[in-house]
Amino acid sequence: MPRYDFRCRSCGDTFELSRPMAQSNDPAVCPQGHPDTVKLLSAVAVTGGAGGGAPQQPAGGGGGCCGGGCCG
Ligand SMILES: [Zn+2]
């Protein structure tokens, strides 16, 4: 089962969940109980020093505020 990284926008914590791919886009709840989380792309783990600095942008056209499931 693939694992997905999430980050909580309420407390800033990051956590990992194992879930079926069919549920990869489902909203996740922070271990602290906060529902306001965003899914991270684990493949883009670039922790470099100087250089680059490309802004994170979601691939494909999103629907604005519903990317993190904030609208319920
Ligand atoms: Zn939280």
N, CA, C, O and the ligand as a Tripos MOL2 file, in Angstrom:
@<TRIPOS>MOLECULE
protein
  289   287    73     0     0
PROTEIN
NO_CHARGES

@<TRIPOS>ATOM
      1 N           0.8540   -1.2000    0.0000 N.3       1 MET1
      2 CA          0.0000    0.0000    0.0000 C.3       1 MET1
      3 C           0.8920    1.2530    0.0000 C.2       1 MET1
      4 O           1.8060    1.3660    0.8170 O.2       1 MET1
      5 N           0.6320    2.1540   -0.8840 N.am      2 PRO2
      6 CA          1.4870    3.3500   -0.9400 C.3       2 PRO2
      7 C           1.2690    4.2550    0.2770 C.2       2 PRO2
      8 O           0.2110    4.2730    0.9060 O.2       2 PRO2
      9 N           2.3060    4.9800    0.5570 N.am      3 ARG3
     10 CA          2.2210    5.9090    1.6840 C.3       3 ARG3
     11 C           2.2200    7.3390    1.1620 C.2       3 ARG3
     12 O           2.8830    7.6710    0.1800 O.2       3 ARG3
     13 N           1.4710    8.1480    1.8360 N.am      4 TYR4
     14 CA          1.3380    9.5400    1.4200 C.3       4 TYR4
     15 C           1.7100   10.4590    2.5740 C.2       4 TYR4
     16 O           1.3890   10.2030    3.7350 O.2       4 TYR4
     17 N           2.3870   11.5210    2.2220 N.am      5 ASP5
     18 CA          2.7690   12.5100    3.2260 C.3       5 ASP5
     19 C           1.7550   13.6470    3.2350 C.2       5 ASP5
     20 O           1.2980   14.1150    2.1920 O.2       5 ASP5
     21 N           1.4330   14.0590    4.4130 N.am      6 PHE6
     22 CA          0.5030   15.1740    4.5660 C.3       6 PHE6
     23 C           1.1170   16.2160    5.4930 C.2       6 PHE6
     24 O           1.9860   15.9150    6.3120 O.2       6 PHE6
     25 N           0.6470   17.4290    5.3440 N.am      7 ARG7
     26 CA          1.0490   18.4750    6.2690 C.3       7 ARG7
     27 C          -0.1880   19.1740    6.7900 C.2       7 ARG7
     28 O          -1.1080   19.5030    6.0420 O.2       7 ARG7
     29 N          -0.1830   19.3910    8.0830 N.am      8 CYS8
     30 CA         -1.3050   20.0620    8.7190 C.3       8 CYS8
     31 C          -1.0990   21.5650    8.6450 C.2       8 CYS8
     32 O          -0.0340   22.0760    8.9910 O.2       8 CYS8
     33 N          -2.1070   22.2500    8.2010 N.am      9 ARG9
     34 CA         -2.0000   23.7020    8.1100 C.3       9 ARG9
     35 C          -2.3860   24.3810    9.4160 C.2       9 ARG9
     36 O          -2.1980   25.5870    9.5750 O.2       9 ARG9
     37 N          -2.9200   23.6150   10.3380 N.am     10 SER10
     38 CA         -3.2840   24.1970   11.6270 C.3      10 SER10
     39 C          -2.0880   24.2390   12.5690 C.2      10 SER10
     40 O          -1.8220   25.2610   13.2020 O.2      10 SER10
     41 N          -1.3670   23.1180   12.6600 N.am     11 CYS11
     42 CA         -0.2420   23.0740   13.6000 C.3      11 CYS11
     43 C           1.0920   22.9160   12.8840 C.2      11 CYS11
     44 O           2.1420   22.9490   13.5260 O.2      11 CYS11
     45 N           1.0700   22.7450   11.5590 N.am     12 GLY12
     46 CA          2.3210   22.6630   10.8040 C.3      12 GLY12
     47 C           2.9920   21.3130   10.8830 C.2      12 GLY12
     48 O           4.1080   21.1570   10.3890 O.2      12 GLY12
     49 N           2.3580   20.3450   11.4800 N.am     13 ASP13
     50 CA          2.9520   19.0260   11.6030 C.3      13 ASP13
     51 C           2.8710   18.2860   10.2720 C.2      13 ASP13
     52 O           1.9720   18.5190    9.4650 O.2      13 ASP13
     53 N           3.8320   17.3900   10.0630 N.am     14 THR14
     54 CA          3.7660   16.5310    8.8920 C.3      14 THR14
     55 C           3.6060   15.0910    9.3550 C.2      14 THR14
     56 O           4.1730   14.6830   10.3690 O.2      14 THR14
     57 N           2.8360   14.3370    8.6070 N.am     15 PHE15
     58 CA          2.5910   12.9530    8.9860 C.3      15 PHE15
     59 C           2.3980   12.1130    7.7460 C.2      15 PHE15
     60 O           2.2160   12.6270    6.6420 O.2      15 PHE15
     61 N           2.4390   10.8200    7.9500 N.am     16 GLU16
     62 CA          2.4140    9.8800    6.8400 C.3      16 GLU16
     63 C           1.2600    8.9080    7.0320 C.2      16 GLU16
     64 O           1.0140    8.4280    8.1380 O.2      16 GLU16
     65 N           0.5620    8.6280    5.9510 N.am     17 LEU17
     66 CA         -0.5380    7.6810    6.0290 C.3      17 LEU17
     67 C          -0.3890    6.6180    4.9510 C.2      17 LEU17
     68 O           0.0060    6.9180    3.8240 O.2      17 LEU17
     69 N          -0.7010    5.3950    5.2960 N.am     18 SER18
     70 CA         -0.7790    4.3400    4.3050 C.3      18 SER18
     71 C          -2.2380    4.1540    3.9310 C.2      18 SER18
     72 O          -3.0960    3.9180    4.7810 O.2      18 SER18
     73 N          -2.4880    4.2630    2.6680 N.am     19 ARG19
     74 CA         -3.8790    4.1360    2.2220 C.3      19 ARG19
     75 C          -3.8880    3.6650    0.7710 C.2      19 ARG19
     76 O          -2.9230    3.8720    0.0350 O.2      19 ARG19
     77 N          -4.9800    3.0340    0.3700 N.am     20 PRO20
     78 CA         -5.0770    2.6000   -1.0250 C.3      20 PRO20
     79 C          -5.0220    3.7880   -1.9770 C.2      20 PRO20
     80 O          -5.4260    4.9010   -1.6410 O.2      20 PRO20
     81 N          -4.5120    3.5200   -3.1700 N.am     21 MET21
     82 CA         -4.4110    4.5980   -4.1470 C.3      21 MET21
     83 C          -5.7710    5.2300   -4.4450 C.2      21 MET21
     84 O          -5.8620    6.4190   -4.7520 O.2      21 MET21
     85 N          -6.8050    4.4330   -4.3520 N.am     22 ALA22
     86 CA         -8.1510    4.9480   -4.6290 C.3      22 ALA22
     87 C          -8.5400    6.0330   -3.6420 C.2      22 ALA22
     88 O          -9.4150    6.8540   -3.9190 O.2      22 ALA22
     89 N          -7.8860    6.0320   -2.4870 N.am     23 GLN23
     90 CA         -8.2160    7.0290   -1.4780 C.3      23 GLN23
     91 C          -7.1240    8.0810   -1.3420 C.2      23 GLN23
     92 O          -7.0930    8.8380   -0.3710 O.2      23 GLN23
     93 N          -6.2260    8.1200   -2.3240 N.am     24 SER24
     94 CA         -5.0810    9.0150   -2.1950 C.3      24 SER24
     95 C          -5.4860   10.4720   -2.1330 C.2      24 SER24
     96 O          -4.7570   11.2970   -1.5840 O.2      24 SER24
     97 N          -6.6300   10.7930   -2.6850 N.am     25 ASN25
     98 CA         -7.0630   12.1880   -2.6940 C.3      25 ASN25
     99 C          -8.0730   12.5110   -1.5990 C.2      25 ASN25
    100 O          -8.5770   13.6300   -1.5010 O.2      25 ASN25
    101 N          -8.3490   11.5200   -0.7930 N.am     26 ASP26
    102 CA         -9.2720   11.7950    0.3020 C.3      26 ASP26
    103 C          -8.6030   12.7010    1.3360 C.2      26 ASP26
    104 O          -7.3870   12.6470    1.5200 O.2      26 ASP26
    105 N          -9.3820   13.5160    1.9970 N.am     27 PRO27
    106 CA         -8.7980   14.3620    3.0390 C.3      27 PRO27
    107 C          -8.3000   13.5330    4.2100 C.2      27 PRO27
    108 O          -8.9020   12.5300    4.5940 O.2      27 PRO27
    109 N          -7.1930   13.9800    4.7580 N.am     28 ALA28
    110 CA         -6.6260   13.2820    5.9080 C.3      28 ALA28
    111 C          -6.7410   14.1760    7.1380 C.2      28 ALA28
    112 O          -6.7830   15.4020    7.0330 O.2      28 ALA28
    113 N          -6.7890   13.5520    8.2790 N.am     29 VAL29
    114 CA         -6.8750   14.3070    9.5290 C.3      29 VAL29
    115 C          -5.5400   14.2020   10.2500 C.2      29 VAL29
    116 O          -4.9720   13.1190   10.3920 O.2      29 VAL29
    117 N          -5.0620   15.3330   10.6940 N.am     30 CYS30
    118 CA         -3.8200   15.4260   11.4500 C.3      30 CYS30
    119 C          -3.9110   14.5490   12.7070 C.2      30 CYS30
    120 O          -4.9920   14.3800   13.2700 O.2      30 CYS30
    121 N          -2.7670   13.9910   13.1470 N.am     31 PRO31
    122 CA         -2.7710   13.2200   14.4010 C.3      31 PRO31
    123 C          -3.2800   14.0320   15.5930 C.2      31 PRO31
    124 O          -3.7380   13.4700   16.5880 O.2      31 PRO31
    125 N          -3.1940   15.3490   15.4820 N.am     32 GLN32
    126 CA         -3.6890   16.2100   16.5600 C.3      32 GLN32
    127 C          -5.1880   16.4680   16.4170 C.2      32 GLN32
    128 O          -5.8080   17.0880   17.2810 O.2      32 GLN32
    129 N          -5.7640   15.9780   15.3050 N.am     33 GLY33
    130 CA         -7.2020   16.1360   15.1330 C.3      33 GLY33
    131 C          -7.6130   17.2820   14.2380 C.2      33 GLY33
    132 O          -8.8000   17.5830   14.1220 O.2      33 GLY33
    133 N          -6.6460   17.9270   13.6010 N.am     34 HIS34
    134 CA         -6.9930   19.0360   12.7180 C.3      34 HIS34
    135 C          -7.3520   18.5170   11.3290 C.2      34 HIS34
    136 O          -6.6120   17.7140   10.7600 O.2      34 HIS34
    137 N          -8.4630   18.9600   10.7880 N.am     35 PRO35
    138 CA         -8.8690   18.4870    9.4620 C.3      35 PRO35
    139 C          -8.2510   19.2770    8.3170 C.2      35 PRO35
    140 O          -8.4040   18.8920    7.1570 O.2      35 PRO35
    141 N          -7.5660   20.3580    8.6080 N.am     36 ASP36
    142 CA         -7.0510   21.2210    7.5460 C.3      36 ASP36
    143 C          -5.6480   20.7760    7.1460 C.2      36 ASP36
    144 O          -4.6490   21.3130    7.6250 O.2      36 ASP36
    145 N          -5.5940   19.7830    6.2570 N.am     37 THR37
    146 CA         -4.2970   19.2370    5.8600 C.3      37 THR37
    147 C          -4.1500   19.2820    4.3500 C.2      37 THR37
    148 O          -5.1290   19.3860    3.6110 O.2      37 THR37
    149 N          -2.9030   19.2030    3.9130 N.am     38 VAL38
    150 CA         -2.6150   19.1630    2.4860 C.3      38 VAL38
    151 C          -1.7260   17.9620    2.2060 C.2      38 VAL38
    152 O          -0.8770   17.5980    3.0190 O.2      38 VAL38
    153 N          -1.9310   17.3560    1.0530 N.am     39 LYS39
    154 CA         -1.1250   16.1990    0.6760 C.3      39 LYS39
    155 C           0.1650   16.6990    0.0320 C.2      39 LYS39
    156 O           0.1550   17.6010   -0.8050 O.2      39 LYS39
    157 N           1.2590   16.0960    0.4410 N.am     40 LEU40
    158 CA          2.5530   16.4730   -0.1010 C.3      40 LEU40
    159 C           2.9680   15.4720   -1.1720 C.2      40 LEU40
    160 O           2.5900   14.3010   -1.1420 O.2      40 LEU40
    161 N           3.7440   15.9660   -2.1010 N.am     41 LEU41
    162 CA          4.2790   15.0810   -3.1270 C.3      41 LEU41
    163 C           5.6370   14.5740   -2.6440 C.2      41 LEU41
    164 O           6.6270   15.3040   -2.6710 O.2      41 LEU41
    165 N           5.6700   13.3370   -2.2110 N.am     42 SER42
    166 CA          6.8890   12.8120   -1.6110 C.3      42 SER42
    167 C           8.0120   12.7110   -2.6240 C.2      42 SER42
    168 O           9.1810   12.6590   -2.2420 O.2      42 SER42
    169 N           7.6800   12.6830   -3.9130 N.am     43 ALA43
    170 CA          8.7140   12.5690   -4.9350 C.3      43 ALA43
    171 C           9.5010   13.8640   -5.0470 C.2      43 ALA43
    172 O          10.6240   13.8710   -5.5500 O.2      43 ALA43
    173 N           8.9190   14.9500   -4.5840 N.am     44 VAL44
    174 CA          9.5810   16.2420   -4.7220 C.3      44 VAL44
    175 C          10.2010   16.6290   -3.3910 C.2      44 VAL44
    176 O           9.8520   17.6450   -2.7890 O.2      44 VAL44
    177 N          11.1260   15.7950   -2.9510 N.am     45 ALA45
    178 CA         11.7870   16.0640   -1.6800 C.3      45 ALA45
    179 C          13.1440   16.6920   -1.9430 C.2      45 ALA45
    180 O          14.1860   16.0770   -1.7180 O.2      45 ALA45
    181 N          13.1120   17.9010   -2.4120 N.am     46 VAL46
    182 CA         14.3670   18.5870   -2.7200 C.3      46 VAL46
    183 C          14.7450   19.4880   -1.5600 C.2      46 VAL46
    184 O          14.1250   20.5250   -1.3230 O.2      46 VAL46
    185 N          15.7730   19.0680   -0.8470 N.am     47 THR47
    186 CA         16.2400   19.8720    0.2750 C.3      47 THR47
    187 C          17.6730   20.2900   -0.0030 C.2      47 THR47
    188 O          18.6180   19.7780    0.5960 O.2      47 THR47
    189 N          17.8070   21.2100   -0.9070 N.am     48 GLY48
    190 CA         19.1500   21.6320   -1.3020 C.3      48 GLY48
    191 C          19.5480   22.9350   -0.6490 C.2      48 GLY48
    192 O          18.8230   23.4900    0.1760 O.2      48 GLY48
    193 N          20.7030   23.4030   -1.0320 N.am     49 GLY49
    194 CA         21.1680   24.6710   -0.4940 C.3      49 GLY49
    195 C          20.8230   25.7900   -1.4410 C.2      49 GLY49
    196 O          19.6510   26.1120   -1.6360 O.2      49 GLY49
    197 N          21.8320   26.3790   -2.0260 N.am     50 ALA50
    198 CA         21.5940   27.5060   -2.9130 C.3      50 ALA50
    199 C          21.1670   27.0190   -4.2960 C.2      50 ALA50
    200 O          21.4460   25.8880   -4.6930 O.2      50 ALA50
    201 N          20.5010   27.8840   -4.9960 N.am     51 GLY51
    202 CA         20.1330   27.5660   -6.3750 C.3      51 GLY51
    203 C          18.6920   27.1470   -6.5100 C.2      51 GLY51
    204 O          18.0070   26.8830   -5.5220 O.2      51 GLY51
    205 N          18.2470   27.0910   -7.7320 N.am     52 GLY52
    206 CA         16.8900   26.6210   -8.0110 C.3      52 GLY52
    207 C          15.8530   27.5250   -7.3940 C.2      52 GLY52
    208 O          15.7730   28.7170   -7.6880 O.2      52 GLY52
    209 N          15.0770   26.9340   -6.5450 N.am     53 GLY53
    210 CA         14.0510   27.7230   -5.9070 C.3      53 GLY53
    211 C          12.7790   27.7780   -6.7080 C.2      53 GLY53
    212 O          12.1040   28.8060   -6.7280 O.2      53 GLY53
    213 N          12.4370   26.6910   -7.3710 N.am     54 ALA54
    214 CA         11.2000   26.6750   -8.1370 C.3      54 ALA54
    215 C          10.0160   26.6210   -7.1790 C.2      54 ALA54
    216 O          10.0110   25.8250   -6.2400 O.2      54 ALA54
    217 N           9.0330   27.4490   -7.4060 N.am     55 PRO55
    218 CA          7.8540   27.4350   -6.5370 C.3      55 PRO55
    219 C           7.0510   26.1540   -6.7210 C.2      55 PRO55
    220 O           7.0030   25.5690   -7.8030 O.2      55 PRO55
    221 N           6.4270   25.7430   -5.6300 N.am     56 GLN56
    222 CA          5.6170   24.5390   -5.7080 C.3      56 GLN56
    223 C           4.2890   24.8660   -6.3690 C.2      56 GLN56
    224 O           3.5520   25.7470   -5.9250 O.2      56 GLN56
    225 N           4.0060   24.1530   -7.4180 N.am     57 GLN57
    226 CA          2.7320   24.3460   -8.0890 C.3      57 GLN57
    227 C           2.1020   22.9870   -8.3650 C.2      57 GLN57
    228 O           2.7840   22.0600   -8.8020 O.2      57 GLN57
    229 N           0.8350   22.8700   -8.1180 N.am     58 PRO58
    230 CA          0.1570   21.6110   -8.4110 C.3      58 PRO58
    231 C           0.0840   21.3820   -9.9110 C.2      58 PRO58
    232 O          -0.1430   22.3080  -10.6900 O.2      58 PRO58
    233 N           0.2780   20.1400  -10.2920 N.am     59 ALA59
    234 CA          0.2010   19.8210  -11.7130 C.3      59 ALA59
    235 C          -1.2520   19.7370  -12.1430 C.2      59 ALA59
    236 O          -2.0820   19.1360  -11.4610 O.2      59 ALA59
    237 N          -1.5410   20.3310  -13.2530 N.am     60 GLY60
    238 CA         -2.8980   20.2760  -13.7550 C.3      60 GLY60
    239 C          -3.7560   21.3690  -13.1540 C.2      60 GLY60
    240 O          -3.3990   21.9700  -12.1410 O.2      60 GLY60
    241 N          -4.8640   21.6160  -13.7690 N.am     61 GLY61
    242 CA         -5.7320   22.6850  -13.3090 C.3      61 GLY61
    243 C          -6.5140   22.2540  -12.0890 C.2      61 GLY61
    244 O          -7.2830   21.2940  -12.1320 O.2      61 GLY61
    245 N          -6.3150   22.9570  -11.0300 N.am     62 GLY62
    246 CA         -7.0410   22.6320   -9.8070 C.3      62 GLY62
    247 C          -8.2580   23.4950   -9.6710 C.2      62 GLY62
    248 O          -8.5100   24.3800  -10.4890 O.2      62 GLY62
    249 N          -8.9990   23.2380   -8.6480 N.am     63 GLY63
    250 CA        -10.2170   23.9940   -8.4510 C.3      63 GLY63
    251 C         -10.0680   25.0130   -7.3490 C.2      63 GLY63
    252 O         -10.9970   25.2230   -6.5680 O.2      63 GLY63
    253 N          -8.9210   25.6460   -7.2720 N.am     64 GLY64
    254 CA         -8.7470   26.6850   -6.2730 C.3      64 GLY64
    255 C          -8.7270   26.1300   -4.8680 C.2      64 GLY64
    256 O          -7.8040   25.4000   -4.5070 O.2      64 GLY64
    257 N          -9.6990   26.4510   -4.0890 N.am     65 CYS65
    258 CA         -9.6050   26.2080   -2.6610 C.3      65 CYS65
    259 C          -9.8710   24.7710   -2.2580 C.2      65 CYS65
    260 O          -9.6480   24.4210   -1.1000 O.2      65 CYS65
    261 N         -10.3360   23.9320   -3.1560 N.am     66 CYS66
    262 CA        -10.7120   22.5860   -2.7560 C.3      66 CYS66
    263 C          -9.5560   21.5930   -2.8150 C.2      66 CYS66
    264 O          -9.7520   20.4060   -2.5530 O.2      66 CYS66
    265 N          -8.3610   22.0570   -3.1530 N.am     67 GLY67
    266 CA         -7.2360   21.1420   -3.2530 C.3      67 GLY67
    267 C          -6.9470   20.4040   -1.9710 C.2      67 GLY67
    268 O          -6.5730   19.2320   -2.0060 O.2      67 GLY67
    269 N          -7.1080   21.0540   -0.8480 N.am     68 GLY68
    270 CA         -6.8180   20.4110    0.4260 C.3      68 GLY68
    271 C          -8.0610   19.9620    1.1490 C.2      68 GLY68
    272 O          -8.0070   19.5970    2.3230 O.2      68 GLY68
    273 N          -9.1600   19.9850    0.4710 N.am     69 GLY69
    274 CA        -10.3910   19.5310    1.0900 C.3      69 GLY69
    275 C         -10.9350   20.5310    2.0990 C.2      69 GLY69
    276 O         -11.6670   20.1640    3.0190 O.2      69 GLY69
    277 N         -10.5710   21.8060    1.9190 N.am     70 CYS70
    278 CA        -10.9680   22.7930    2.9170 C.3      70 CYS70
    279 C         -12.4490   23.1240    2.8390 C.2      70 CYS70
    280 O         -13.0120   23.6880    3.7770 O.2      70 CYS70
    281 N         -13.0830   22.7770    1.7270 N.am     71 CYS71
    282 CA        -14.4950   23.1250    1.6130 C.3      71 CYS71
    283 C         -15.4090   21.9810    2.0350 C.2      71 CYS71
    284 O         -16.6190   22.0060    1.8130 O.2      71 CYS71
    285 N         -14.8050   21.0050    2.6330 N.am     72 GLY72
    286 CA        -15.6320   19.9020    3.0890 C.3      72 GLY72
    287 C         -15.9650   19.0050    1.9470 C.2      72 GLY72
    288 O         -16.6610   18.0070    2.1280 O.2      72 GLY72
    289 ZN         -2.5510   19.5850   13.1760 Zn       73 ZN73
@<TRIPOS>BOND
     1     1     2 1
     2     2     3 1
     3     3     4 2
     4     3     5 am
     5     5     6 1
     6     6     7 1
     7     7     8 2
     8     7     9 am
     9     9    10 1
    10    10    11 1
    11    11    12 2
    12    11    13 am
    13    13    14 1
    14    14    15 1
    15    15    16 2
    16    15    17 am
    17    17    18 1
    18    18    19 1
    19    19    20 2
    20    19    21 am
    21    21    22 1
    22    22    23 1
    23    23    24 2
    24    23    25 am
    25    25    26 1
    26    26    27 1
    27    27    28 2
    28    27    29 am
    29    29    30 1
    30    30    31 1
    31    31    32 2
    32    31    33 am
    33    33    34 1
    34    34    35 1
    35    35    36 2
    36    35    37 am
    37    37    38 1
    38    38    39 1
    39    39    40 2
    40    39    41 am
    41    41    42 1
    42    42    43 1
    43    43    44 2
    44    43    45 am
    45    45    46 1
    46    46    47 1
    47    47    48 2
    48    47    49 am
    49    49    50 1
    50    50    51 1
    51    51    52 2
    52    51    53 am
    53    53    54 1
    54    54    55 1
    55    55    56 2
    56    55    57 am
    57    57    58 1
    58    58    59 1
    59    59    60 2
    60    59    61 am
    61    61    62 1
    62    62    63 1
    63    63    64 2
    64    63    65 am
    65    65    66 1
    66    66    67 1
    67    67    68 2
    68    67    69 am
    69    69    70 1
    70    70    71 1
    71    71    72 2
    72    71    73 am
    73    73    74 1
    74    74    75 1
    75    75    76 2
    76    75    77 am
    77    77    78 1
    78    78    79 1
    79    79    80 2
    80    79    81 am
    81    81    82 1
    82    82    83 1
    83    83    84 2
    84    83    85 am
    85    85    86 1
    86    86    87 1
    87    87    88 2
    88    87    89 am
    89    89    90 1
    90    90    91 1
    91    91    92 2
    92    91    93 am
    93    93    94 1
    94    94    95 1
    95    95    96 2
    96    95    97 am
    97    97    98 1
    98    98    99 1
    99    99   100 2
   100    99   101 am
   101   101   102 1
   102   102   103 1
   103   103   104 2
   104   103   105 am
   105   105   106 1
   106   106   107 1
   107   107   108 2
   108   107   109 am
   109   109   110 1
   110   110   111 1
   111   111   112 2
   112   111   113 am
   113   113   114 1
   114   114   115 1
   115   115   116 2
   116   115   117 am
   117   117   118 1
   118   118   119 1
   119   119   120 2
   120   119   121 am
   121   121   122 1
   122   122   123 1
   123   123   124 2
   124   123   125 am
   125   125   126 1
   126   126   127 1
   127   127   128 2
   128   127   129 am
   129   129   130 1
   130   130   131 1
   131   131   132 2
   132   131   133 am
   133   133   134 1
   134   134   135 1
   135   135   136 2
   136   135   137 am
   137   137   138 1
   138   138   139 1
   139   139   140 2
   140   139   141 am
   141   141   142 1
   142   142   143 1
   143   143   144 2
   144   143   145 am
   145   145   146 1
   146   146   147 1
   147   147   148 2
   148   147   149 am
   149   149   150 1
   150   150   151 1
   151   151   152 2
   152   151   153 am
   153   153   154 1
   154   154   155 1
   155   155   156 2
   156   155   157 am
   157   157   158 1
   158   158   159 1
   159   159   160 2
   160   159   161 am
   161   161   162 1
   162   162   163 1
   163   163   164 2
   164   163   165 am
   165   165   166 1
   166   166   167 1
   167   167   168 2
   168   167   169 am
   169   169   170 1
   170   170   171 1
   171   171   172 2
   172   171   173 am
   173   173   174 1
   174   174   175 1
   175   175   176 2
   176   175   177 am
   177   177   178 1
   178   178   179 1
   179   179   180 2
   180   179   181 am
   181   181   182 1
   182   182   183 1
   183   183   184 2
   184   183   185 am
   185   185   186 1
   186   186   187 1
   187   187   188 2
   188   187   189 am
   189   189   190 1
   190   190   191 1
   191   191   192 2
   192   191   193 am
   193   193   194 1
   194   194   195 1
   195   195   196 2
   196   195   197 am
   197   197   198 1
   198   198   199 1
   199   199   200 2
   200   199   201 am
   201   201   202 1
   202   202   203 1
   203   203   204 2
   204   203   205 am
   205   205   206 1
   206   206   207 1
   207   207   208 2
   208   207   209 am
   209   209   210 1
   210   210   211 1
   211   211   212 2
   212   211   213 am
   213   213   214 1
   214   214   215 1
   215   215   216 2
   216   215   217 am
   217   217   218 1
   218   218   219 1
   219   219   220 2
   220   219   221 am
   221   221   222 1
   222   222   223 1
   223   223   224 2
   224   223   225 am
   225   225   226 1
   226   226   227 1
   227   227   228 2
   228   227   229 am
   229   229   230 1
   230   230   231 1
   231   231   232 2
   232   231   233 am
   233   233   234 1
   234   234   235 1
   235   235   236 2
   236   235   237 am
   237   237   238 1
   238   238   239 1
   239   239   240 2
   240   239   241 am
   241   241   242 1
   242   242   243 1
   243   243   244 2
   244   243   245 am
   245   245   246 1
   246   246   247 1
   247   247   248 2
   248   247   249 am
   249   249   250 1
   250   250   251 1
   251   251   252 2
   252   251   253 am
   253   253   254 1
   254   254   255 1
   255   255   256 2
   256   255   257 am
   257   257   258 1
   258   258   259 1
   259   259   260 2
   260   259   261 am
   261   261   262 1
   262   262   263 1
   263   263   264 2
   264   263   265 am
   265   265   266 1
   266   266   267 1
   267   267   268 2
   268   267   269 am
   269   269   270 1
   270   270   271 1
   271   271   272 2
   272   271   273 am
   273   273   274 1
   274   274   275 1
   275   275   276 2
   276   275   277 am
   277   277   278 1
   278   278   279 1
   279   279   280 2
   280   279   281 am
   281   281   282 1
   282   282   283 1
   283   283   284 2
   284   283   285 am
   285   285   286 1
   286   286   287 1
   287   287   288 2
@<TRIPOS>SUBSTRUCTURE
     1 MET1         2 RESIDUE 1 A MET
     2 PRO2         6 RESIDUE 1 A PRO
     3 ARG3        10 RESIDUE 1 A ARG
     4 TYR4        14 RESIDUE 1 A TYR
     5 ASP5        18 RESIDUE 1 A ASP
     6 PHE6        22 RESIDUE 1 A PHE
     7 ARG7        26 RESIDUE 1 A ARG
     8 CYS8        30 RESIDUE 1 A CYS
     9 ARG9        34 RESIDUE 1 A ARG
    10 SER10       38 RESIDUE 1 A SER
    11 CYS11       42 RESIDUE 1 A CYS
    12 GLY12       46 RESIDUE 1 A GLY
    13 ASP13       50 RESIDUE 1 A ASP
    14 THR14       54 RESIDUE 1 A THR
    15 PHE15       58 RESIDUE 1 A PHE
    16 GLU16       62 RESIDUE 1 A GLU
    17 LEU17       66 RESIDUE 1 A LEU
    18 SER18       70 RESIDUE 1 A SER
    19 ARG19       74 RESIDUE 1 A ARG
    20 PRO20       78 RESIDUE 1 A PRO
    21 MET21       82 RESIDUE 1 A MET
    22 ALA22       86 RESIDUE 1 A ALA
    23 GLN23       90 RESIDUE 1 A GLN
    24 SER24       94 RESIDUE 1 A SER
    25 ASN25       98 RESIDUE 1 A ASN
    26 ASP26      102 RESIDUE 1 A ASP
    27 PRO27      106 RESIDUE 1 A PRO
    28 ALA28      110 RESIDUE 1 A ALA
    29 VAL29      114 RESIDUE 1 A VAL
    30 CYS30      118 RESIDUE 1 A CYS
    31 PRO31      122 RESIDUE 1 A PRO
    32 GLN32      126 RESIDUE 1 A GLN
    33 GLY33      130 RESIDUE 1 A GLY
    34 HIS34      134 RESIDUE 1 A HIS
    35 PRO35      138 RESIDUE 1 A PRO
    36 ASP36      142 RESIDUE 1 A ASP
    37 THR37      146 RESIDUE 1 A THR
    38 VAL38      150 RESIDUE 1 A VAL
    39 LYS39      154 RESIDUE 1 A LYS
    40 LEU40      158 RESIDUE 1 A LEU
    41 LEU41      162 RESIDUE 1 A LEU
    42 SER42      166 RESIDUE 1 A SER
    43 ALA43      170 RESIDUE 1 A ALA
    44 VAL44      174 RESIDUE 1 A VAL
    45 ALA45      178 RESIDUE 1 A ALA
    46 VAL46      182 RESIDUE 1 A VAL
    47 THR47      186 RESIDUE 1 A THR
    48 GLY48      190 RESIDUE 1 A GLY
    49 GLY49      194 RESIDUE 1 A GLY
    50 ALA50      198 RESIDUE 1 A ALA
    51 GLY51      202 RESIDUE 1 A GLY
    52 GLY52      206 RESIDUE 1 A GLY
    53 GLY53      210 RESIDUE 1 A GLY
    54 ALA54      214 RESIDUE 1 A ALA
    55 PRO55      218 RESIDUE 1 A PRO
    56 GLN56      222 RESIDUE 1 A GLN
    57 GLN57      226 RESIDUE 1 A GLN
    58 PRO58      230 RESIDUE 1 A PRO
    59 ALA59      234 RESIDUE 1 A ALA
    60 GLY60      238 RESIDUE 1 A GLY
    61 GLY61      242 RESIDUE 1 A GLY
    62 GLY62      246 RESIDUE 1 A GLY
    63 GLY63      250 RESIDUE 1 A GLY
    64 GLY64      254 RESIDUE 1 A GLY
    65 CYS65      258 RESIDUE 1 A CYS
    66 CYS66      262 RESIDUE 1 A CYS
    67 GLY67      266 RESIDUE 1 A GLY
    68 GLY68      270 RESIDUE 1 A GLY
    69 GLY69      274 RESIDUE 1 A GLY
    70 CYS70      278 RESIDUE 1 A CYS
    71 CYS71      282 RESIDUE 1 A CYS
    72 GLY72      286 RESIDUE 1 A GLY
    73 ZN73       289 GROUP 0 **** ****
